Amino acid sequence: MMESDMVRVVVLAGELGYELSLEDAANRFGRLRGHRDYAFFVAIINEEVVGWIQVNRDTEALLLGPRADIAALVVDQRMRSSGIGKLLLKEAEAWARDQGLYEIRVRSSIRREGAHRFYLREGYCLLKTGHTFQKTLLP
Ligand SMILES: CC(C)(COP(=O)(O)OP(=O)(O)OC[C@H]1O[C@@H](n2cnc3c(N)ncnc32)[C@H](O)[C@@H]1OP(=O)(O)O)[C@@H](O)C(=O)NCCC(=O)NCCS
C-alpha cells in the first residue's frame, strides 16, 4: 500500500462500513506504515486498487502468546468471488510467518455471514463469539 492508494482505500473502507475522511486515513497510514508491527497490502487491477488488507502483530498478553490479527479486509463489491480476497489473505499470512507468528486471528461481526463462509473455506475455525463494549472517556 502506498500513500497514493489512499483515495481508493477510503472508498473501500466505506464498503466495509467505516466512513473515514481521506485526511484521517492518510494521517493514520503515515503513522503506521514502516512500523514492524503493521503491514498493509493492496490488490490492483488495471491500475485501480480493488482490495486491501491490514494485518498486525497482536498485542501480547499474559494469557496469550504472540499472534497476528487481521485488522481489516475488503474487496471491491464489483470484484468479489474472483479470488482477490484469498490472495490478500495469503499475503497477510505470509507476512505473519515471516514475523515468526504462527497463529492468525480475525474478529468478524456476526452479521458478516459471507465473510464467515470465506474464512472457513480458507481454513480458519470459529473460536468463539462475543460482544464488544466501548465507553467514551471524557477528558
Ligand atoms: C470477505 C471478502 C473479503 C472476500 O473477498 P473475495 O475476493 O470475494 O474472496 P474470494 O473470491 O477469494 O472468495 C469468495 C468467497 O467468499 C465468500 N463471500 C463472502 N462475502 C461474499 C460476497 N459479498 N460476495 C461473494 N462471495 C462472498 C463466499 O464463500 C465466496 O465463495 P464463492 O464465490 O464460491 O461463493 C469480500 O467478500 C468482502 O470484501 N466482503 C465485505 C467486507 C467484509 O465482510 N470483510 C471481512 C471483514 S472481517
The ligand as an SDF file (V2000), in Angstrom:
LIG
                    3D

 48 50  0  0  0  0  0  0  0  0999 V2000
  -14.9590  -11.3610    2.5320 C   0  0  0  0  0  0  0  0  0  0  0  0
  -14.2810  -10.7940    1.2600 C   0  0  0  0  0  0  0  0  0  0  0  0
  -13.0400  -10.0170    1.6380 C   0  0  0  0  0  0  0  0  0  0  0  0
  -13.9080  -11.9700    0.3530 C   0  0  0  0  0  0  0  0  0  0  0  0
  -13.2770  -11.4390   -0.7980 O   0  0  0  0  0  0  0  0  0  0  0  0
  -13.4400  -12.1600   -2.2370 P   0  0  0  0  0  0  0  0  0  0  0  0
  -12.4630  -11.5110   -3.1520 O   0  0  0  0  0  0  0  0  0  0  0  0
  -14.8660  -12.1880   -2.6160 O   0  0  0  0  0  0  0  0  0  0  0  0
  -12.9490  -13.6120   -1.8480 O   0  0  0  0  0  0  0  0  0  0  0  0
  -12.6900  -14.8530   -2.7820 P   0  0  0  0  0  0  0  0  0  0  0  0
  -13.0970  -14.5690   -4.1870 O   0  0  0  0  0  0  0  0  0  0  0  0
  -11.3160  -15.3240   -2.5170 O   0  0  0  0  0  0  0  0  0  0  0  0
  -13.7060  -15.8740   -2.1330 O   0  0  0  0  0  0  0  0  0  0  0  0
  -15.1030  -15.7230   -2.3350 C   0  0  0  0  0  0  0  0  0  0  0  0
  -15.8660  -16.4550   -1.2670 C   0  0  0  0  0  0  0  0  0  0  0  0
  -16.0530  -15.6270   -0.1330 O   0  0  0  0  0  0  0  0  0  0  0  0
  -17.4090  -15.7540    0.3230 C   0  0  0  0  0  0  0  0  0  0  0  0
  -18.0340  -14.4240    0.2610 N   0  0  0  0  0  0  0  0  0  0  0  0
  -18.0840  -13.6160    1.3210 C   0  0  0  0  0  0  0  0  0  0  0  0
  -18.7400  -12.4840    1.0630 N   0  0  0  0  0  0  0  0  0  0  0  0
  -19.0860  -12.5020   -0.2050 C   0  0  0  0  0  0  0  0  0  0  0  0
  -19.7750  -11.5880   -1.0510 C   0  0  0  0  0  0  0  0  0  0  0  0
  -20.2800  -10.4310   -0.5930 N   0  0  0  0  0  0  0  0  0  0  0  0
  -19.9240  -11.9150   -2.3430 N   0  0  0  0  0  0  0  0  0  0  0  0
  -19.4600  -13.0900   -2.7780 C   0  0  0  0  0  0  0  0  0  0  0  0
  -18.7990  -14.0010   -2.0220 N   0  0  0  0  0  0  0  0  0  0  0  0
  -18.6150  -13.7300   -0.7410 C   0  0  0  0  0  0  0  0  0  0  0  0
  -18.0760  -16.8090   -0.4810 C   0  0  0  0  0  0  0  0  0  0  0  0
  -17.9570  -18.0420    0.2210 O   0  0  0  0  0  0  0  0  0  0  0  0
  -17.2390  -16.8280   -1.7380 C   0  0  0  0  0  0  0  0  0  0  0  0
  -17.1730  -18.0850   -2.2920 O   0  0  0  0  0  0  0  0  0  0  0  0
  -17.9850  -18.3760   -3.6590 P   0  0  0  0  0  0  0  0  0  0  0  0
  -17.5900  -17.2920   -4.6050 O   0  0  0  0  0  0  0  0  0  0  0  0
  -17.5210  -19.7210   -4.0550 O   0  0  0  0  0  0  0  0  0  0  0  0
  -19.4100  -18.2840   -3.2490 O   0  0  0  0  0  0  0  0  0  0  0  0
  -15.2690   -9.8800    0.4650 C   0  0  0  0  0  0  0  0  0  0  0  0
  -16.4520  -10.5850    0.2270 O   0  0  0  0  0  0  0  0  0  0  0  0
  -15.6180   -8.5780    1.1480 C   0  0  0  0  0  0  0  0  0  0  0  0
  -14.9140   -7.5730    0.9840 O   0  0  0  0  0  0  0  0  0  0  0  0
  -16.7130   -8.5590    1.9160 N   0  0  0  0  0  0  0  0  0  0  0  0
  -17.1860   -7.3320    2.5760 C   0  0  0  0  0  0  0  0  0  0  0  0
  -16.2750   -6.8800    3.6710 C   0  0  0  0  0  0  0  0  0  0  0  0
  -16.0710   -7.9510    4.7270 C   0  0  0  0  0  0  0  0  0  0  0  0
  -17.0050   -8.5760    5.2200 O   0  0  0  0  0  0  0  0  0  0  0  0
  -14.7890   -8.1250    5.0980 N   0  0  0  0  0  0  0  0  0  0  0  0
  -14.3910   -9.0650    6.1220 C   0  0  0  0  0  0  0  0  0  0  0  0
  -14.3190   -8.3300    7.4160 C   0  0  0  0  0  0  0  0  0  0  0  0
  -13.9040   -9.4240    8.7560 S   0  0  0  0  0  0  0  0  0  0  0  0
  1  2  1  0
  2  3  1  0
  2  4  1  0
  2 36  1  0
  4  5  1  0
  5  6  1  0
  6  7  2  0
  6  8  1  0
  6  9  1  0
  9 10  1  0
 10 11  2  0
 10 12  1  0
 10 13  1  0
 13 14  1  0
 14 15  1  0
 15 16  1  0
 15 30  1  0
 16 17  1  0
 17 18  1  0
 17 28  1  0
 18 19  1  0
 18 27  1  0
 19 20  2  0
 20 21  1  0
 21 22  1  0
 21 27  2  0
 22 23  1  0
 22 24  2  0
 24 25  1  0
 25 26  2  0
 26 27  1  0
 28 29  1  0
 28 30  1  0
 30 31  1  0
 31 32  1  0
 32 33  2  0
 32 34  1  0
 32 35  1  0
 36 37  1  0
 36 38  1  0
 38 39  2  0
 38 40  1  0
 40 41  1  0
 41 42  1  0
 42 43  1  0
 43 44  2  0
 43 45  1  0
 45 46  1  0
 46 47  1  0
 47 48  1  0
M  END
$$$$
